Amino acid sequence: MAPTDSVSQLRARWTPELGAAAFRFLQGEEPGAELSATEQDGRTYVDLRGIRIEQTQLDGAILRRVNLRWATFRDVGLKGAKFLECNLSQASFGECYFRRALLQDCEIVNTRFSACDFTNASLERSRLDFSTFTGCELRLEDIAFRNDAPPQTLARACRNLKLNAMSLGYFGDASELAYAERTYDRQALRLRALAPNIPFLARTRALSLWLDAVLFNWIWGYGERPWRLTIAMIVAILAFGTLQYALDAVPGHDWWEHVYFSGITFFTIGYGDLAPVGFLPRLLSMIEGVSGIVFIGMLIASATKKIMYR
């Protein structure tokens, strides 16, 4: 930002006459006065930075390449409006009505939305980095993330959207956003682990955290996919039972009986009708018992979370 483009100066330039011209432009009419333009990334934008719009209707407005950075919108009707390739960074929208609006290919960085209605609106391929949504009627199905965004950016966007969904009781959306957040975090760890020219210890730490995230995703989807945990428990019981059978842990019994022994060990039931013989089978039984306690704890935590969501 140039020295003459401080936020206070940008807002002070909006005289009643220039503000009226900008408002006519937003309504799709001839402004009646020349509005300045800005250049960004080789594109020309209509310069409406720092403008303040309050308690009015802009339903159906079509804005293409408009720079609304540091703008303030309060109690503005934007039903069916279209924001195409606009810059809304660091703008503030309070109690605005975005029903059936379209925000496409926009820069929405560090933008604040408070008590806005996004019912049936669509946010497509827009940057939402550091933007906050507080008490906004916004569903996950109305958001399409950009494919070229860094995973760290997408993780932050999912985190902020998750908090908004939870505040409104949209726990299904919150669960999906929580899973997406952890998925993008995992992708960021992978990129860091594979990045060139980073210190060995930093690479090792990133690699270990990435492998840990991969494992927890496979096992239970970070608590958002409990059915994976059920499958993992069945696989673990069969694997321990097969290994015990290979070690002849319970002599004179077939594979299925070893699987049965594995099951009662995993769930720490311990009927006492079967017992392992030998150091290695007994050690394996102890490991399986501890694993079962951990898995059951994870299942209870995940189930509790889902029940609370409902």
Secondary structure by P-SEA (a helix, b strand, c coil): ccccccaaaaaaaccaaaaaaaaaaaacccccbbbbbbbcccccccccccccccccccccccccccccccbbbcccccccccccccccccbbbcccccccccccccccccbbbcccccccccccccccccccccccccccccbbbbccccaaaaaaaaaaaaaaaaaacaaaaaaaaaaaaaaaaaaaaaaaaacccccaaaaaaaaaaaaaaaaaaacccccccaaaaaaaaaaaaaaaaaaaaaacccccccaaaaaaaaaaaaacccccccccccaaaaaaaaaaaaaaaaaaaaaaaaaaaaaaac
